[in-house]
Amino acid sequence: MWNKLYRCDHCGKIYKQKQALIRHLRSHTGHEVCPCDQCDKVFTTYQHLKYHQISHSSERPHKCDTCGKSYKYKSQLHLHQRVHEKNVFRCEQCGKTFTLRSYLTRHMKTHSRSELYHCDHCGKIYKHKRFLIIHLRSHTGHEVCPCDQSWENCELC
């Protein structure tokens, strides 16, 4: 029977029991460590443990007063709330808005690519023809040429 092993991230020592690893970690930190009771992660402060434990919860206590969307972390809410501010970054070509200029810059590249492959069924866009061909199976049930031609006559394929 295979048993789970616990590895020390500091020195690489391996333990068969989580409690043994926790005892060992004290030799690196000099104080008590805080193990998560829901997974194998161990933290050096109680605050880090509490922040981590939110990831195991389905609760989303941080709610946007404007639209009602809710988030696990306050930082996620703050980032979201920027979409309601006047200082959003809008794509002049398609109207899509972004909370950060870097997101808009990345998005703009989708408009400037000369070689994009569009699905005529649903509008999805692919950088590579092969991915469009694979995607088309979801509409047809079999591999098809994106040009609706025979494979032999298609200049793209």
C-alpha positions in Angstrom: 0.0 0.0 0.0 1.3 3.5 -1.0 1.5 6.0 1.8 1.6 9.8 1.2 5.0 11.4 1.9 5.6 14.9 3.2 8.6 16.9 2.0 10.2 19.8 3.7 10.3 22.8 1.3 13.4 24.1 3.1 15.8 21.2 3.1 14.1 18.4 1.2 13.8 15.9 4.0 10.9 13.5 3.6 8.5 12.3 6.3 5.8 9.7 6.4 3.6 11.6 8.8 2.4 15.2 8.5 2.9 15.8 12.2 6.6 14.7 11.9 7.1 17.3 9.2 5.4 20.0 11.3 7.8 19.2 14.2 10.7 19.3 11.8 9.7 22.7 10.3 10.1 24.3 13.7 13.9 23.7 13.3 13.8 26.1 10.3 11.4 28.7 11.6 12.4 28.7 15.3 8.7 28.8 16.3 5.4 27.0 16.0 4.1 26.4 12.5 0.5 26.5 11.4 -0.7 23.5 9.3 -3.9 23.7 7.2 -6.3 21.0 8.4 -7.8 20.7 4.9 -4.7 20.2 2.8 -1.0 19.5 3.2 0.2 23.1 3.3 1.9 24.5 6.3 2.4 28.2 7.1 4.8 30.1 9.3 2.1 32.6 10.6 -1.4 32.2 11.7 -2.4 35.1 9.4 -1.1 33.3 6.3 -3.0 30.2 7.3 -6.2 32.1 7.7 -5.8 33.8 4.4 -5.1 30.4 2.7 -8.1 28.8 4.3 -10.4 31.1 2.4 -9.4 29.2 -0.7 -11.1 26.1 0.7 -14.4 27.9 1.4 -17.3 28.4 -1.0 -18.2 31.6 0.7 -17.8 34.9 -1.2 -18.3 37.5 1.5 -17.0 40.6 -0.4 -19.9 41.9 -2.5 -19.8 44.7 -5.0 -22.4 47.4 -4.1 -22.8 48.4 -7.7 -23.6 45.1 -9.5 -23.8 42.5 -6.7 -21.0 40.3 -7.9 -19.2 38.7 -4.9 -15.6 37.5 -4.3 -13.7 35.4 -1.8 -10.9 38.0 -1.4 -11.2 41.7 -0.8 -8.4 42.3 -3.3 -10.5 40.6 -6.0 -13.4 42.9 -5.2 -11.2 46.0 -5.4 -9.9 45.0 -8.8 -13.4 44.3 -10.0 -14.8 47.6 -8.8 -12.5 49.4 -11.3 -14.9 48.3 -14.1 -17.5 50.7 -12.6 -15.1 53.7 -12.5 -14.8 56.2 -15.3 -11.1 55.3 -15.8 -11.7 52.0 -17.6 -9.7 51.3 -20.7 -12.0 50.7 -23.7 -11.1 49.0 -27.0 -12.0 51.5 -29.7 -12.4 48.6 -32.2 -14.9 46.4 -30.4 -15.9 48.4 -27.2 -14.7 45.8 -24.7 -13.5 47.4 -21.4 -10.6 46.5 -19.2 -9.6 47.5 -15.7 -5.9 47.8 -16.5 -4.1 49.4 -19.5 -1.9 46.2 -19.8 -5.1 44.1 -20.3 -6.2 46.4 -23.1 -2.8 46.3 -24.7 -2.8 42.5 -24.7 -6.4 42.5 -26.1 -5.5 44.9 -28.9 -3.1 42.3 -30.3 -6.2 40.2 -31.2 -7.2 42.9 -33.6 -3.8 43.4 -35.2 -3.1 39.8 -36.1 -3.4 39.3 -39.8 -3.5 35.5 -39.5 -6.6 34.8 -37.4 -8.9 31.9 -37.9 -12.6 32.5 -37.2 -15.3 29.9 -36.5 -18.3 30.8 -38.7 -20.6 28.8 -36.3 -19.9 30.6 -33.0 -17.4 33.4 -33.7 -14.5 32.0 -31.7 -11.1 33.1 -32.9 -7.9 31.1 -33.1 -4.3 32.0 -33.8 -3.6 28.7 -35.4 -5.7 27.0 -38.1 -5.2 23.6 -36.5 -7.0 24.7 -33.3 -9.9 26.0 -35.4 -10.1 22.6 -37.2 -10.1 20.8 -33.9 -12.8 23.2 -32.6 -15.0 22.7 -35.6 -15.5 19.1 -34.5 -17.6 20.4 -31.6 -20.1 21.7 -34.2 -19.9 18.9 -36.8 -18.9 15.8 -34.9 -16.0 15.2 -37.3 -13.0 17.0 -38.6 -13.8 19.4 -41.4 -12.0 21.9 -43.5 -12.6 25.5 -42.2 -13.1 26.7 -45.8 -15.9 24.2 -46.5 -13.9 22.8 -49.4 -12.4 19.4 -49.9 -9.1 18.9 -48.1 -7.3 18.4 -51.4 -8.5 21.7 -52.9 -8.1 23.9 -49.9 -5.2 26.5 -50.1 -5.2 26.9 -46.3 -5.2 23.3 -45.3 
